[in-house]
Amino acid sequence: MSKPVPIATTAEQAALSLLAFDKKALPSLHWTPDLFALDGHRIIFEAMERVHQRSGSCGGVATISELESTGMLETAGGREGVLQILKTIAASPGAFNLAQADDYRRQLIRARSYREALKLWERNEDDIRWMRADLSEIGEQIAQAGGFRGEAAKSLKDHVSELLDDLEGKTPLETFGSGLPSFDRHFRGGVMRGELLTIASETSGGKSILLGQYAVEAMKAGKAVAFFSLEMPSRSILRRLAAAKIGKPIRPLSEIATISDQRNAATGDQINQALTWLMKSKLTIRDDLHEIGEIIAEANRLATSGKADLIIVDYLQIVTMPKADTREQAISELTRRLKLLTTKGNVAILTASQLNEQGQLRESKAIGMHADHVVKILHDGDCRIIVDKYRRGPRDIVFPVMMRGDISRFEEGRQ
C-alpha cells in the first residue's frame, strides 16, 4: 500500500485554469513545473509555457493543440480531461484574478515544501532509525525546503535601476552601527544587509563587548536581533546588554562596598528600566545551540520569519561540526554558510574569531575570505580597532578606542 504524498490537487487544477483564462497570470507571477506534483498537470503547464513563449497567450484551445502536436495529449488526460481541468474556474482577466492565481501558487509552493521534506526523510530514514544521522544537518535541509523560493530572480534592468537609485540617494541605506561615530562613518553608517563582519581579537580582547554594542544600537533603532552565544549563558549576555544601555556597571548588592561604588554602579531603578527595555525589544537569545547545522537552521528560520534583521554568532572557534575532519574545516564551513545566509535571508551577520600569537585569524584563512569585512581589536600599547578587510573602501585604518569592560562598551579616544 503506497503512502500518501502531499499534493494540492484542487489548487493545481485551479491554477492551470486561471493561467488559461488570463494571459497576464503566467508572466506576472513566478511559476515552475515542479509546483505541479501530478504528471498530467505538469505536462499541461509545460505546454502552456511553450505556447505563451510563442504567442504571449496560453488559452485552452492553443494548449490542447500544443499537446496534440507533441503527442502528449493522452498522457495529459485526453481532450475532455484537459478541458475539464481548464474549466475548473471561470474568470475574467483582471487584478482580482491575479490575486487568486497568486493564492493558489502559494498553496502549491507549500505542498512542494512538504514533498521535499518527505524526500529528505526517506533518504535519511535508515540513518535516523539507527541513530547515525546528523540531525542538525537534516534540520537545516528541511528548513531550506520550507523556504518560500517563490519569486522570480530580478532582471539585469532591475539591478541597474536599484544601483542608480543608490547612487542618486533615492534609497536610504539601512545600516547597523556600533555606536562609535568615527568608526561607523568609515563604514558609511555600519554593516549593511547582505554583509558579514568578523571581529577578531586575542582572548578577552573585547570581541563579545563589541558584538553586544552592535546589538544594543540595533535594538535602539527598533531592529530585530538574534544573538547566538556559544560561550556565555543568556543571563550574562542580558547583564552586558543592560550595562551597555545604561552606561553604568551592573553589580550585585553584595559587591557594592563603598560610597564610590554606589555612585558608579547602576541603581535599582536604572536596572529595572534597562531590563524592561530589553524585554520590549526585538531580541532572541539562544545559548543552547552549538552545532553548525542547528545554528544555521535556527538563524534561517528567524531571518525568513522576519524575527532577525541582525544576527550575531559569538564565536566561531566554539562551534562544533560532527562530520568535520578538522577544526579548520568546521570553521570554514560555518563562515561560508553564514555568508550565504546574509544574502538568502537579507540580513546582516556579525561573528567573532580569535587571533593567534602572530595576530592572524586563528585556524582558518577562510574566515577572512568569506567575510565582507574583518576588524581587529588590538591591545599592545593603546587599545585600537584596525580595519583589516573592507570591501567597500580602504583598509588598514586605525581607530583609537577605550575598552570599558565595566559597562561592556567601547568608547572613542585613547586610554
Secondary structure, DSSP 4 states (H G I P E B T S, - for coil): -PPP----HHHHHHHHHHHHH-TTHHHHS---GGG--SHHHHHHHHHHHHHHHHHS---HHHHHHHHHHTT-TTTTTHHHHHHHHHTSS---SSHHHHHHHHHHHHHHHHHHHHHHHHHHHHHHHHHHHTT-S-HHHHHHHHHHHTS---SPPPPHHHHHHHHHHHHTT-SPPPEE--S-HHHHHHTTTSEETT-EEEEEESTTSSHHHHHHHHHHHHHHTT--EEEEESSS-HHHHHHHHHHHHHTS----GGG--SHHHHHHSPPHHHHHHHHHHHHHS-EEEE-S--BHHHHHHHHHHHHHTT--SEEEEE-GGG-B-TT-SSHHHHHHHHHHHHHHHHHHTT-EEEEEEEB-TTSSBSS-THHHHH-SEEEEEE-SSS-EEEEEEETTS----EEEEEEETTTTEEEES--
